[in-house]
């Protein structure tokens, strides 16, 4: 029987490898997801809404479908 406590979340990393999908457990916080995928130092946007880094520990990915992880890139 499949584990219904797991769900798939799309992670888009820019700059970086682009789109990847990841399985997360129910109750996974954005802070844990960021740590697991080396996203600290990036701006995280969950389903179109930017989340301040000091709020990552209180935001779960239970309803999330997509996380964008972006960082600014300096021009020449």
MMTF fields as JSON, N, C-alpha, C and O atoms, coordinates in Angstrom:
{
  "mmtfVersion": "1.0.0",
  "mmtfProducer": "UNKNOWN",
  "numBonds": 303,
  "numAtoms": 304,
  "numGroups": 76,
  "numChains": 1,
  "numModels": 1,
  "chainsPerModel": [1],
  "groupsPerChain": [76],
  "chainIdList": ["A"],
  "bondAtomList": [4, 2, 8, 6, 12, 10, 16, 14, 20, 18, 24, 22, 28, 26, 32, 30, 36, 34, 40, 38, 44, 42, 48, 46, 52, 50, 56, 54, 60, 58, 64, 62, 68, 66, 72, 70, 76, 74, 80, 78, 84, 82, 88, 86, 92, 90, 96, 94, 100, 98, 104, 102, 108, 106, 112, 110, 116, 114, 120, 118, 124, 122, 128, 126, 132, 130, 136, 134, 140, 138, 144, 142, 148, 146, 152, 150, 156, 154, 160, 158, 164, 162, 168, 166, 172, 170, 176, 174, 180, 178, 184, 182, 188, 186, 192, 190, 196, 194, 200, 198, 204, 202, 208, 206, 212, 210, 216, 214, 220, 218, 224, 222, 228, 226, 232, 230, 236, 234, 240, 238, 244, 242, 248, 246, 252, 250, 256, 254, 260, 258, 264, 262, 268, 266, 272, 270, 276, 274, 280, 278, 284, 282, 288, 286, 292, 290, 296, 294, 300, 298],
  "bondOrderList": [1, 1, 1, 1, 1, 1, 1, 1, 1, 1, 1, 1, 1, 1, 1, 1, 1, 1, 1, 1, 1, 1, 1, 1, 1, 1, 1, 1, 1, 1, 1, 1, 1, 1, 1, 1, 1, 1, 1, 1, 1, 1, 1, 1, 1, 1, 1, 1, 1, 1, 1, 1, 1, 1, 1, 1, 1, 1, 1, 1, 1, 1, 1, 1, 1, 1, 1, 1, 1, 1, 1, 1, 1, 1, 1],
  "groupList": [{"groupName": "UNK", "atomNameList": ["N", "CA", "C", "O"], "elementList": ["N", "C", "C", "O"], "formalChargeList": [0, 0, 0, 0], "bondAtomList": [1, 0, 2, 1, 3, 2], "bondOrderList": [1, 1, 2], "singleLetterCode": "X", "chemCompType": "L-PEPTIDE LINKING"}],
  "groupTypeList": [0, 0, 0, 0, 0, 0, 0, 0, 0, 0, 0, 0, 0, 0, 0, 0, 0, 0, 0, 0, 0, 0, 0, 0, 0, 0, 0, 0, 0, 0, 0, 0, 0, 0, 0, 0, 0, 0, 0, 0, 0, 0, 0, 0, 0, 0, 0, 0, 0, 0, 0, 0, 0, 0, 0, 0, 0, 0, 0, 0, 0, 0, 0, 0, 0, 0, 0, 0, 0, 0, 0, 0, 0, 0, 0, 0],
  "groupIdList": [1, 2, 3, 4, 5, 6, 7, 8, 9, 10, 11, 12, 13, 14, 15, 16, 17, 18, 19, 20, 21, 22, 23, 24, 25, 26, 27, 28, 29, 30, 31, 32, 33, 34, 35, 36, 37, 38, 39, 40, 41, 42, 43, 44, 45, 46, 47, 48, 49, 50, 51, 52, 53, 54, 55, 56, 57, 58, 59, 60, 61, 62, 63, 64, 65, 66, 67, 68, 69, 70, 71, 72, 73, 74, 75, 76],
  "secStructList": [7, 7, 7, 6, 6, 3, 3, 3, 3, 3, 3, 3, 3, 3, 6, 6, 6, 3, 3, 3, 3, 3, 3, 3, 3, 6, 6, 7, 5, 2, 2, 2, 2, 2, 2, 2, 6, 6, 7, 6, 6, 1, 3, 3, 3, 3, 6, 6, 3, 3, 3, 7, 4, 4, 4, 4, 4, 4, 7, 5, 7, 1, 1, 7, 7, 3, 3, 3, 3, 3, 7, 7, 7, 7, 7, 7],
  "xCoordList": [0.851, 0.0, 0.896, 1.839, 0.638, 1.476, 1.325, 0.273, 2.384, 2.366, 1.653, 2.164, 0.48, -0.301, 0.195, -0.345, 1.216, 1.782, 2.86, 3.404, 3.176, 4.175, 3.489, 2.404, 4.136, 3.629, 4.803, 5.93, 4.547, 5.591, 5.501, 4.422, 6.655, 6.763, 7.773, 8.841, 7.442, 8.375, 9.274, 8.793, 10.571, 11.544, 12.193, 12.775, 12.084, 12.725, 13.833, 13.562, 15.074, 16.23, 16.836, 17.251, 16.879, 17.412, 18.333, 17.879, 19.579, 20.253, 20.502, 20.55, 20.653, 20.873, 20.338, 20.204, 20.03, 19.636, 18.224, 17.823, 17.469, 16.109, 15.114, 15.15, 14.225, 13.121, 13.547, 14.132, 13.233, 13.387, 12.163, 11.554, 11.799, 10.706, 11.263, 12.223, 10.635, 11.078, 9.866, 8.8, 10.036, 9.001, 9.25, 10.368, 8.205, 8.304, 7.273, 6.21, 7.604, 6.692, 5.718, 6.023, 4.567, 3.608, 4.284, 4.997, 4.061, 4.637, 6.02, 6.577, 6.584, 7.902, 7.82, 6.972, 8.705, 8.722, 9.6, 10.435, 9.39, 10.217, 11.67, 12.58, 11.897, 13.264, 13.945, 15.112, 13.237, 13.819, 14.073, 15.118, 13.128, 13.286, 14.498, 15.288, 14.643, 15.781, 17.095, 18.057, 17.145, 18.367, 18.673, 19.825, 17.651, 17.839, 18.356, 19.027, 18.041, 18.379, 19.35, 19.468, 20.047, 21.075, 20.539, 21.142, 19.411, 18.771, 18.953, 18.466, 19.637, 19.836, 20.586, 21.493, 20.193, 20.779, 20.012, 20.345, 18.995, 18.158, 16.81, 16.4, 16.14, 14.758, 13.881, 14.017, 12.98, 12.086, 10.671, 10.154, 10.077, 8.727, 7.896, 8.183, 6.871, 6.031, 4.694, 3.945, 4.414, 3.161, 2.88, 1.753, 3.927, 3.771, 3.899, 3.819, 4.097, 4.207, 5.581, 5.998, 6.292, 7.606, 7.449, 6.517, 8.372, 8.348, 9.652, 10.734, 9.553, 10.738, 11.468, 10.842, 12.786, 13.602, 13.26, 13.341, 12.881, 12.552, 11.212, 10.851, 10.475, 9.2, 9.288, 8.313, 10.437, 10.578, 10.23, 9.673, 10.545, 10.287, 8.814, 8.428, 7.986, 6.556, 5.696, 4.479, 6.316, 5.579, 5.801, 6.939, 4.703, 4.833, 4.524, 3.892, 4.983, 4.744, 3.565, 3.439, 2.699, 1.572, 0.642, 0.104, 0.441, -0.452, 0.316, -0.287, 1.625, 2.438, 2.579, 2.608, 2.665, 2.933, 4.253, 4.863, 4.699, 5.896, 6.673, 6.095, 7.998, 8.898, 9.894, 10.57, 9.979, 11.02, 12.112, 11.823, 13.355, 14.511, 15.362, 15.985, 15.389, 16.087, 17.152, 17.095, 18.104, 19.124, 19.445, 19.309, 19.869, 20.198, 21.522, 22.416, 21.624, 22.842, 23.336, 22.605, 24.581, 25.143, 25.576, 26.165, 25.275, 25.708, 27.136, 27.733, 27.669, 29.039, 29.062, 30.129],
  "yCoordList": [-1.174, 0.0, 1.237, 1.292, 2.248, 3.439, 4.273, 4.269, 4.986, 5.869, 7.161, 7.935, 7.399, 8.587, 9.822, 10.91, 9.675, 10.816, 11.509, 12.524, 10.981, 11.578, 12.279, 11.887, 13.318, 14.038, 14.52, 14.588, 14.849, 15.327, 16.843, 17.405, 17.488, 18.933, 19.213, 18.603, 20.122, 20.544, 21.635, 22.576, 21.508, 22.509, 23.074, 22.34, 24.39, 25.074, 25.94, 26.859, 25.653, 26.375, 27.219, 26.7, 28.562, 29.494, 30.482, 31.119, 30.657, 29.791, 28.431, 28.3, 27.461, 26.097, 25.091, 25.375, 23.905, 22.811, 22.925, 22.089, 23.924, 24.06, 23.22, 23.181, 22.549, 21.8, 20.404, 19.645, 20.084, 18.727, 18.459, 19.397, 17.206, 16.861, 16.106, 15.343, 16.338, 15.712, 15.216, 15.831, 14.115, 13.6, 14.143, 14.074, 14.683, 15.204, 14.511, 14.1, 14.391, 13.811, 14.871, 16.063, 14.443, 15.338, 16.051, 15.427, 17.347, 18.119, 18.682, 19.391, 18.376, 18.917, 20.434, 20.984, 21.11, 22.566, 23.052, 22.318, 24.283, 24.893, 24.945, 24.805, 25.145, 25.158, 23.81, 23.761, 22.72, 21.385, 21.118, 20.58, 21.488, 21.31, 22.099, 21.591, 23.34, 24.172, 23.54, 23.52, 23.027, 22.381, 21.113, 20.859, 20.324, 19.062, 19.272, 18.402, 20.431, 20.666, 21.836, 22.391, 22.2, 23.258, 24.555, 25.12, 25.01, 26.21, 27.44, 28.516, 27.31, 28.464, 29.552, 29.267, 30.797, 31.927, 32.318, 33.311, 31.555, 31.861, 32.404, 32.173, 33.112, 33.517, 32.342, 31.811, 31.926, 30.811, 31.333, 32.149, 30.843, 31.237, 29.964, 29.079, 29.878, 28.681, 28.987, 29.856, 28.262, 28.446, 29.92, 30.391, 30.643, 32.031, 33.069, 34.264, 32.647, 33.598, 33.512, 32.45, 34.66, 34.711, 34.483, 34.99, 33.714, 33.424, 33.937, 33.523, 34.836, 35.37, 34.242, 33.337, 34.306, 33.243, 33.008, 31.875, 34.054, 33.863, 33.156, 32.847, 32.897, 32.183, 30.743, 29.998, 30.344, 29.011, 27.896, 26.877, 28.068, 27.028, 26.826, 25.779, 27.811, 27.704, 27.408, 27.263, 27.319, 27.033, 25.575, 25.139, 24.817, 23.427, 23.337, 24.219, 22.259, 22.026, 21.088, 20.501, 20.943, 20.009, 20.293, 19.354, 21.537, 21.903, 22.405, 22.693, 22.513, 23.104, 22.167, 20.945, 22.765, 21.995, 22.405, 21.625, 23.651, 24.147, 25.101, 25.954, 24.938, 25.846, 26.384, 25.618, 27.703, 28.342, 28.787, 29.379, 28.507, 28.929, 29.808, 29.32, 31.093, 32.032, 32.794, 32.917, 33.29, 34.163, 35.205, 34.959, 36.362, 37.405, 37.083, 36.48, 37.492, 37.297, 38.67, 39.436, 38.977, 40.278, 40.28, 39.317, 41.368, 41.525, 42.035, 42.375, 42.086, 42.587, 44.085, 44.677],
  "zCoordList": [0.0, 0.0, 0.0, 0.79, -0.867, -0.912, 0.349, 0.988, 0.697, 1.854, 1.472, 0.664, 2.045, 1.707, 2.441, 2.245, 3.284, 3.986, 3.163, 3.596, 1.991, 1.116, -0.043, -0.473, -0.539, -1.706, -2.534, -2.043, -3.769, -4.666, -4.791, -4.979, -4.682, -4.827, -5.934, -5.971, -6.825, -7.868, -7.299, -6.667, -7.522, -7.107, -8.362, -9.161, -8.522, -9.643, -9.06, -8.288, -9.423, -8.905, -10.023, -11.059, -9.785, -10.78, -10.077, -9.126, -10.467, -11.421, -10.799, -9.575, -11.602, -11.123, -12.108, -13.298, -11.6, -12.495, -13.059, -13.87, -12.658, -13.186, -12.416, -11.186, -13.127, -12.522, -12.095, -12.868, -10.832, -10.298, -9.435, -8.922, -9.27, -8.366, -7.175, -7.29, -6.02, -4.782, -4.008, -4.042, -3.319, -2.438, -1.041, -0.531, -0.423, 0.934, 1.812, 1.345, 3.075, 4.058, 4.556, 4.529, 5.0, 5.626, 6.794, 7.58, 6.902, 7.999, 7.722, 8.56, 6.558, 6.221, 6.15, 5.447, 6.881, 6.848, 5.704, 5.177, 5.345, 4.311, 4.77, 3.953, 6.066, 6.605, 6.406, 6.016, 6.667, 6.482, 5.005, 4.639, 4.164, 2.72, 2.22, 1.423, 2.689, 2.288, 2.726, 1.958, 3.941, 4.433, 3.646, 3.291, 3.375, 2.647, 1.223, 0.669, 0.634, -0.773, -0.96, -2.052, 0.132, 0.084, -0.527, -1.439, -0.016, -0.559, 0.32, -0.028, 1.443, 2.315, 1.552, 0.771, 1.789, 1.087, -0.161, -0.808, -0.502, -1.664, -1.196, -0.058, -2.065, -1.831, -2.224, -3.326, -1.334, -1.644, -1.869, -1.106, -2.922, -3.317, -3.401, -4.206, -2.571, -2.504, -3.17, -2.725, -4.233, -4.978, -5.272, -5.121, -5.697, -6.111, -5.02, -5.304, -3.764, -2.667, -2.023, -1.562, -1.995, -1.36, 0.141, 0.765, 0.705, 2.139, 2.74, 2.324, 3.713, 4.382, 5.103, 5.655, 5.092, 5.692, 7.16, 7.633, 7.886, 9.302, 9.51, 10.646, 8.434, 8.508, 8.02, 8.119, 7.498, 6.919, 7.896, 7.489, 9.161, 10.156, 10.46, 10.982, 10.142, 10.453, 9.22, 9.334, 8.061, 6.822, 6.442, 6.267, 6.315, 5.871, 4.38, 3.799, 3.791, 2.364, 2.133, 1.058, 3.137, 3.053, 1.877, 1.289, 1.526, 0.427, -0.79, -1.824, -0.681, -1.747, -2.94, -2.794, -4.113, -5.32, -5.962, -6.693, -5.68, -6.352, -5.45, -4.778, -5.451, -4.743, -5.761, -6.449, -5.85, -6.654, -5.696, -4.657, -6.035, -5.252, -6.155, -7.098, -5.869, -6.742, -5.967, -4.744, -6.703, -6.143, -7.19, -8.389, -6.737, -7.705, -8.382, -7.787, -9.616, -10.393, -10.816, -11.443, -10.471, -10.829, -12.284, -12.777, -12.957, -14.344, -14.416, -13.395, -15.592, -15.788, -15.888, -16.054]
}
